[in-house]
Amino acid sequence: MIPKTIIAAGMLLASVPAFAQTAEPENSSADFTDEVTYSENKHKVVTNTFWDNWFISVGGGGQIYFGDHDINLNFGEWISPAFDIAVGKWFSPEVGVRLMYSGGAIRGATQDGTHSLGSDIKGKPQQGYWLENSRFGFFDVHADVMLNLNNTIAGYKENRIYTISPYVGIGVMRAYKAPTSTEFAVNAGLFNSFRVAKALDVNLDIRGTMVSDRFDGEFGGRSGEGLLTASVGVTYRFKERGWERPKTVIRHDNRAVNDLKDQIEALKAENEALKAAIAEGNETKVETIIQKVNVASPVMVTFKIGKSTLARRDRAVLGMLAEVIKNSDESIVYTITGYADAGTGSPEINERLSRERAEAVYDCLVNEYGVDAAKLKVDYKGGVENMFYDDPELSRAAITIGR
């Protein structure tokens, strides 16, 4: 005689829909389980809002200007202090922009007295004239486009310690000591960042700038002059910082399974009460009418894309199905049919996946739960178009039905 508990479980299980549905993980409770799968593609991230991934940088260092006669200076006389401050934004892990103010004082050598300090550079006659030390203040406002090479080549990594970002930019340079000069300038450089905290980097910025020969006020017939700058500083990255990987959220409705468990527990308690009554010599006649149950509604489990591995929750559902199969009519044969999503993969891959998915359910029922192999039949259909709700995820499945 089949226990009443098992028969009730079979009837309830036949009506349980086992479709995995994609949903946002909002309002989650014990009645739902959210399965979150993150993309393994390191080059794909979720696009952030305009106000995310902004940063500010400050730095200081040294600079040398390549004017008409400046090479005649020794290095100590030639180098001058530099100051940088910039604000910028990364639009993706690979590409960002910044607006920078650079300034300080330029030291050099003059032959015609432009920006002269009135002191000779001894031993440096040029065309019959002695050179004099010169100095003038300037600033350079420039916009740069930056390319993070690490993220471009190796993909985004939130905790990467070192990154190098080459950049190019354009701007305007102004010498604000008479004779003043305002010139268009182009620059290129390497921005090296060393992560020291979640929001803080130490950086080394090496930059070269090209400007007109007119900029220092002394004309030497060159096509242009240059400025080489090296500065060390810090960068603070505002919230929100970084990027999230794309994710797929599948919400599973556990309410039917939870209700099934509650009813099974209630039936177990009822059976125990009946056993106790019989043991006490209760003469009341207890009659149980048992009807064989044919499980005609399909029991469906779904799989991740390209996979044929059963999740633990699916094994739990199959465990309850196994009890129904083992106690069902011997004439009922249960067919396990595997499917794959036709929109993903080649026909050969989908044929293999659909077979492996059906075999995974078969192996679970036979090897883990002791179902008689004679009561099971395996079939597979390869890749199929969307079978339910125009959702390709519901075609990556194995369906078990008994007849």
Residue pairs with C-beta under 8 A, 6 or more apart in sequence:
1 288
1 290
2 290
2 327
3 271
4 267
4 270
4 271
4 288
4 290
5 264
5 267
5 268
5 271
6 323
6 324
6 327
7 290
7 291
7 293
7 327
8 263
8 264
8 267
9 260
9 263
9 264
9 320
9 323
9 324
10 293
10 295
10 323
10 324
10 327
10 328
11 293
12 256
12 259
12 260
12 263
13 260
13 295
13 299
13 317
13 320
13 321
13 324
14 293
14 295
14 296
14 297
14 299
14 324
15 256
15 297
16 256
16 257
16 260
16 299
16 317
17 253
17 256
17 300
18 299
18 300
18 301
18 302
18 314
18 317
19 300
19 302
19 388
19 394
20 35
20 250
20 252
20 302
20 393
20 394
21 250
21 251
21 252
21 253
21 391
22 248
22 249
22 250
22 251
22 391
22 393
23 34
23 249
23 250
23 251
24 249
24 251
25 34
25 36
25 249
25 251
28 34
28 251
30 254
30 258
31 253
31 254
31 255
31 258
32 251
32 252
32 253
32 254
33 251
33 252
33 254
33 313
34 249
34 250
34 251
34 252
35 249
35 250
35 251
35 252
35 311
36 247
36 248
36 249
37 247
37 248
37 249
37 250
37 304
38 245
38 246
38 247
39 245
39 246
39 247
41 155
41 246
42 154
42 155
42 156
42 157
43 155
43 156
44 245
44 246
45 92
45 93
45 156
45 243
45 244
45 245
45 246
46 243
46 244
46 245
46 246
47 92
48 240
48 243
49 240
51 240
52 239
52 240
52 241
53 89
53 90
53 91
53 96
53 237
53 238
53 240
53 241
53 242
53 243
54 87
54 88
54 89
54 237
54 238
55 87
55 88
55 89
55 90
55 98
55 235
55 236
55 237
55 238
56 85
56 86
56 87
56 88
56 235
56 236
56 238
57 84
57 85
57 86
57 87
57 88
57 98
57 100
57 203
57 205
57 233
57 234
57 235
57 236
58 84
58 85
58 86
58 233
58 234
59 83
59 84
59 85
59 203
59 205
59 231
59 232
59 233
59 234
60 81
60 82
60 83
60 84
60 231
60 232
60 233
61 81
61 82
61 84
61 205
61 229
61 230
61 231
61 232
62 79
62 80
62 81
62 82
62 229
62 230
62 231
63 79
63 80
63 81
63 82
63 104
63 106
63 227
63 228
63 229
63 230
64 70
64 75
64 78
64 79
64 80
64 227
64 228
65 80
65 106
65 107
65 108
65 216
65 225
65 226
65 227
66 225
66 226
66 227
66 228
67 108
67 109
67 216
67 218
67 220
67 225
68 111
68 213
68 216
68 218
68 219
68 220
68 222
68 225
69 108
69 109
69 110
69 111
69 126
69 131
69 218
69 220
70 78
70 107
70 108
70 109
72 109
72 121
72 124
72 126
72 131
73 107
73 108
73 109
73 121
73 133
77 107
77 121
77 133
78 107
78 108
79 107
80 104
80 105
80 106
80 107
80 135
81 104
81 105
82 102
82 103
82 104
82 229
82 230
82 231
83 102
83 103
83 104
83 231
84 100
84 101
84 102
84 205
84 229
84 231
84 233
85 100
85 101
86 98
86 99
86 100
86 101
87 98
87 99
88 96
88 97
88 98
88 99
88 144
88 146
89 96
89 97
89 98
90 96
90 146
90 148
91 97
92 243
93 148
93 151
93 156
93 243
94 147
94 148
94 151
94 152
95 145
95 146
95 147
95 148
96 145
96 146
96 148
96 165
97 143
97 144
97 145
97 146
98 143
98 144
98 146
98 167
99 141
99 142
99 143
100 140
100 141
100 142
100 143
100 144
100 169
100 171
101 139
101 140
101 141
102 139
102 140
102 141
102 142
102 207
102 229
103 137
103 138
103 139
103 140
104 137
104 138
105 135
105 136
105 137
105 138
106 135
106 136
106 137
106 138
106 175
106 216
106 227
107 133
107 134
107 135
108 115
108 133
108 134
108 135
108 216
109 121
109 124
109 131
109 132
109 133
109 134
110 116
110 131
110 132
110 133
110 134
110 218
111 126
111 127
111 129
111 131
111 132
111 218
112 218
113 132
114 134
114 179
114 216
114 217
114 218
115 134
115 135
115 136
115 177
115 179
115 216
115 217
116 132
116 133
116 134
117 132
117 133
117 134
117 135
118 132
118 133
119 132
119 133
120 130
120 131
120 132
120 133
121 130
121 131
121 132
121 133
124 130
124 131
125 131
134 216
136 175
136 176
136 177
136 216
136 217
137 175
137 176
137 177
138 173
138 174
138 175
138 176
139 173
139 174
139 176
140 171
140 172
140 173
140 174
140 185
140 187
140 209
140 227
141 171
141 172
142 169
142 170
142 171
142 172
142 185
142 187
142 209
143 169
143 170
143 171
144 167
144 168
144 169
144 187
144 189
145 167
145 168
145 169
146 165
146 166
146 167
146 191
147 165
147 166
147 167
148 163
148 164
148 165
149 163
149 164
149 165
149 166
150 157
150 160
150 162
150 163
150 164
151 157
151 160
151 163
156 243
158 242
158 243
159 195
160 195
161 194
161 195
162 192
162 193
162 194
162 195
163 192
163 193
163 195
164 190
164 191
164 192
164 193
165 190
165 191
165 192
165 193
166 188
166 189
166 190
166 191
167 188
167 189
167 190
167 191
168 186
168 187
168 188
169 186
169 187
169 188
170 184
170 185
170 186
170 187
171 184
171 185
171 186
171 187
172 182
172 183
172 184
172 185
173 182
173 183
173 184
173 185
173 209
173 211
173 215
174 180
174 181
174 182
174 183
175 181
175 182
175 215
175 216
175 217
179 217
181 214
181 215
181 216
181 217
183 211
183 212
183 214
183 215
184 211
184 212
185 209
185 210
185 211
186 209
186 210
187 207
187 208
187 209
187 210
188 207
188 208
189 205
189 206
189 207
189 208
189 229
190 205
190 206
190 207
191 203
191 204
191 205
192 203
192 204
192 205
192 206
193 201
193 202
193 203
193 235
194 201
194 202
194 203
194 204
195 201
196 202
198 241
199 236
199 237
199 238
199 239
199 241
200 234
200 235
200 236
200 237
201 234
201 235
201 237
202 232
202 233
202 234
202 235
203 232
203 233
203 234
203 235
204 230
204 231
204 232
205 229
205 230
205 231
205 232
205 233
206 229
206 230
207 228
207 229
207 230
207 231
208 226
208 227
208 228
208 229
209 226
209 227
209 228
209 229
210 224
210 225
210 226
211 224
211 225
211 226
211 227
212 224
212 225
213 219
213 220
213 221
213 222
213 223
213 224
213 225
215 225
216 225
250 302
250 393
252 313
257 316
257 317
260 320
274 286
277 284
277 286
278 286
292 328
292 329
293 324
293 328
294 328
294 329
294 332
294 402
294 403
295 321
295 324
295 325
295 328
295 332
295 334
295 401
295 402
296 401
296 402
296 403
297 401
298 399
298 400
298 401
299 317
299 318
299 321
299 399
299 400
299 401
300 397
300 398
300 399
300 400
301 310
301 311
301 314
301 317
301 318
301 361
301 397
301 398
302 314
302 393
302 394
302 396
302 397
303 309
303 310
303 353
303 357
303 396
303 397
303 398
304 396
305 341
305 344
305 393
305 396
306 344
306 345
306 353
308 353
308 356
308 357
308 359
308 360
309 360
310 318
310 360
310 361
310 364
315 364
315 368
318 361
318 364
318 365
318 368
318 369
319 368
319 369
321 365
321 400
322 365
322 368
322 369
322 370
322 371
323 369
325 332
325 334
325 365
325 371
325 375
325 376
325 402
326 369
326 370
326 371
326 372
328 375
328 402
330 375
332 375
332 402
332 403
333 375
333 376
333 377
333 402
333 403
334 375
334 376
334 377
334 400
334 401
334 402
335 376
335 377
335 378
335 379
335 400
335 401
335 402
335 403
336 358
336 361
336 362
336 365
336 376
336 377
336 378
336 379
336 398
336 399
336 400
337 358
337 379
337 380
337 381
337 398
337 399
337 400
337 401
338 353
338 354
338 355
338 356
338 357
338 358
338 359
338 361
338 378
338 379
338 380
338 381
338 397
338 398
339 354
339 357
339 380
339 381
339 382
339 383
339 384
339 387
339 395
339 396
339 397
339 398
339 399
340 349
340 350
340 351
340 353
340 354
340 357
340 382
340 383
340 384
340 395
340 396
341 350
341 383
341 384
341 386
341 392
341 393
341 395
341 396
342 350
342 382
342 383
342 384
342 385
342 395
343 383
343 385
343 386
343 392
344 350
344 383
344 392
345 353
345 383
347 382
347 383
350 382
350 383
351 380
351 382
351 383
353 396
354 380
354 381
354 382
354 383
355 378
355 380
357 380
357 396
357 397
357 398
358 378
358 379
358 380
358 398
359 378
360 398
361 398
361 400
362 376
362 378
365 371
365 376
366 372
366 373
366 376
383 395
384 395
385 395
386 392
386 394
386 395
387 394
387 395
387 397
388 394
388 395
